Amino acid sequence: MRSLEIAVFMCRSDNYGVLVHEPESGKTVSIDAPDGEKVMAEAEQRGWTITDIFTTHHHKDHVDGNLVIKEKYDCRIVGPIEEAVVIPGLDLAVFEGDELEFAGHKVEVIETPGHTAGHICYHFVEDGLLFAADTLFAMGCGRLFERPASDMWPSLQKLMALPDETEVYFGHEYTLANAKFALTIDPDNAVLKERAEAVAELREAGGFTIPTTIGLEKKTNPFLRVADPAIRKGLGMEEASDAEVLAEIRKRKDNF
């Protein structure tokens, strides 16, 4: 398998821009397009030509650069079929189980409704890469704007089923705030405490907290740990469903 190069950079106030480049073919995909000018500037600085945009969901801070990038590079824009009418410049609508080919690399489409009704993630299967945008963050998950926790929990379960070593690239730098909140839900988690301290030091130094891994999230992300007896006891929800616990944790995070 030919190796991929990944560039991560800040866009807007807290969005991550991500470019994935395959050197032999010269192809480059932008994961979403938060800011067209910044995405193109990063590509130009590296001598990369954007051939594709993989859109995860319709929110403006993820599609704002679609048309300006397409105008310059005549790139293909892929996005979720459930949000096809609101994805600017969409060329190919995809849904659960679809497989894309990017420069010889297999990309699996995973539908993850919750944050939006049609949110999808892109899983580069052989490369062990997941581009999760606003479904899964480091120690967090997306706000439930368009679908309830009963839809988001199955979405998160799909991602939890991926190999633990899968690297997860998420859409926003929320990690320090997420860590502080996670400690209120899972205060006795030694791995979480250690991670929170490391994140605080990293952010103080101006470092990025991306990527994370599925395995690390399963150990430290309260939104993935809804079955944990200690968390359930702390919430007074020992007999609740997993989705109900997720809804309560998300409600608390919204008001944190």
Order of alpha helices (4+ residues) and beta strands (2+ residues): beta-beta-beta-alpha-beta-alpha-alpha-beta-beta-beta-beta-beta-beta-beta-beta-alpha-beta-alpha-alpha-beta-alpha-alpha-alpha
